[in-house]
Amino acid sequence: MRKFLVVLDDSRECLNAMRFAAMRAAKTGGGVAILSVIAPDEFNHWIGVGDIMREEARERIEAHYEVFAKWMRDRQGVDPELVIREGDPVTEILGQVNDDPSIGVLVLGAAADKKGPGPLVTSMTRSSGSLPIPLTIVPGDMSKERLEAIT
C-alpha cells in the first residue's frame, strides 16, 4: 500500500497537509504516516530533566496526533500511523522516507505568509530534485471545500 507521509508540527498549515493526505489516501486506497520530529536541542539540560522533557514532548505529540487520527478515521476511513523521531526535521523526514519503502508521497503545508512558505518547505524544495518520492505542497490558506474538490 502506498502511504502519504505528512509532518505533524505546530504550524497552522499542517492542518491542510493532514486533510490533503487523508483525502488522497481515502480516494486511492492508500495509507497515511504522520511524522513528528522532536528537535534534540530541546533536551540539552541535565540528564533527568532532559528525559522528563522528552517524555512530555512525546505525550504532547500523541495527544495532537489523536485529534488528527480521529478525524481521519471518522471522516475519511483512514487509520494513520504515528512515527516520532528525534533530530533535525529535514534529516528525519529523509530518514523516514528511506526507512519505509511504502511511502509514496511527501505532503507538506506551505504557510500563507509574505515571508515565504516556511522553513521546512523551503528546505525540502531545495532538495526536491533528489528526493526518491514526489513532494506535494498544499497551500495553508486553501479552503476545505477546495481541498475536497482537488483530491
C-alpha positions in Angstrom: 0.0 0.0 0.0 1.3 3.5 -0.9 1.4 5.8 2.1 1.3 9.6 2.2 3.9 10.9 4.7 2.8 14.2 6.4 4.6 16.1 9.0 2.8 17.0 12.3 4.1 20.2 13.9 2.7 23.3 15.5 2.2 25.2 12.3 -1.3 26.3 11.0 -0.5 24.9 7.5 -0.1 21.4 9.0 -3.9 21.1 9.1 -4.3 21.4 5.3 -1.5 19.0 4.7 -3.2 16.5 7.0 -6.5 16.9 5.3 -5.0 16.5 1.8 -3.1 13.4 2.8 -6.1 11.8 4.3 -8.4 12.6 1.5 -5.9 11.4 -1.2 -5.3 8.2 0.8 -9.0 7.5 1.1 -9.7 8.0 -2.6 -6.7 6.0 -3.7 -6.8 3.1 -1.2 -3.6 4.3 0.4 -2.5 5.0 3.9 -1.1 7.9 6.0 2.0 8.0 8.1 2.2 11.0 10.4 5.7 12.0 11.3 6.6 14.3 14.2 10.2 15.3 14.8 11.5 16.3 18.2 14.5 18.6 18.0 17.3 17.3 20.2 18.3 20.8 21.3 15.1 20.9 23.4 16.7 18.5 25.8 20.2 20.0 26.4 19.6 20.1 30.2 20.6 17.8 33.0 20.0 14.2 32.1 17.0 13.7 34.4 15.3 16.9 33.3 16.0 16.1 29.6 14.4 12.7 29.9 11.3 14.3 31.5 11.1 16.9 28.8 11.4 14.3 26.1 8.6 12.2 27.6 6.4 15.4 27.9 7.1 16.2 24.2 6.1 12.7 23.2 2.8 13.0 25.2 2.0 16.3 23.5 2.7 14.8 20.1 0.5 11.8 20.8 -2.4 14.0 22.1 -2.1 16.2 19.0 -1.9 13.1 16.7 -5.1 11.6 18.3 -7.1 14.7 17.2 -6.0 14.2 13.5 -6.2 10.4 13.7 -9.8 10.5 15.0 -10.8 12.9 12.2 -9.1 10.7 9.6 -10.8 7.5 10.9 -14.2 9.1 11.3 -14.4 11.2 8.2 -12.1 9.5 5.7 -11.9 5.9 6.8 -8.1 6.1 7.0 -6.3 4.7 10.1 -3.0 6.7 10.2 0.2 5.6 11.9 2.3 7.8 14.1 6.1 8.0 13.8 8.1 10.0 16.2 11.8 10.7 15.5 14.4 12.9 17.2 16.8 15.1 15.2 16.8 17.7 12.5 13.4 17.8 10.7 14.8 17.6 7.2 17.2 14.8 8.1 14.5 12.8 9.9 12.0 13.2 7.0 14.5 11.9 4.6 15.4 9.1 7.0 11.8 8.1 7.3 11.3 8.1 3.5 14.4 5.9 3.2 13.4 3.6 6.1 9.8 3.0 4.9 9.6 1.9 1.3 5.8 2.0 1.3 5.9 5.8 1.5 5.0 7.1 -1.9 4.4 10.8 -1.5 5.6 13.5 1.0 2.9 16.1 1.8 3.8 19.4 3.3 1.7 22.5 4.1 3.0 25.9 3.0 2.5 29.0 5.1 0.4 31.7 3.6 2.9 34.3 4.6 4.8 37.1 2.9 8.0 35.8 4.5 7.8 32.6 2.5 6.3 29.1 2.7 8.1 28.2 6.0 11.5 26.7 6.8 10.6 23.1 6.2 9.0 23.7 2.8 11.9 25.9 1.8 14.5 23.2 2.9 12.6 20.3 1.2 12.0 22.1 -2.1 15.8 22.8 -2.3 16.4 19.1 -2.4 13.2 18.1 -4.2 15.1 17.1 -7.3 17.0 14.4 -5.5 14.1 13.1 -3.4 13.1 9.5 -4.1 9.4 10.3 -4.0 7.2 13.2 -5.2 6.7 16.2 -2.9 3.2 17.7 -2.7 2.9 21.2 -1.2 -0.5 22.2 0.0 -1.3 25.9 0.5 -2.0 26.6 4.1 -4.9 29.0 3.3 -6.7 26.8 0.9 -10.3 26.2 1.9 -11.6 22.8 2.9 -14.0 22.9 0.0 -11.2 23.5 -2.5 -9.2 20.7 -1.0 -12.1 18.3 -1.3 -12.6 19.4 -4.9 -9.0 18.7 -6.0 -8.5 15.5 -4.2 
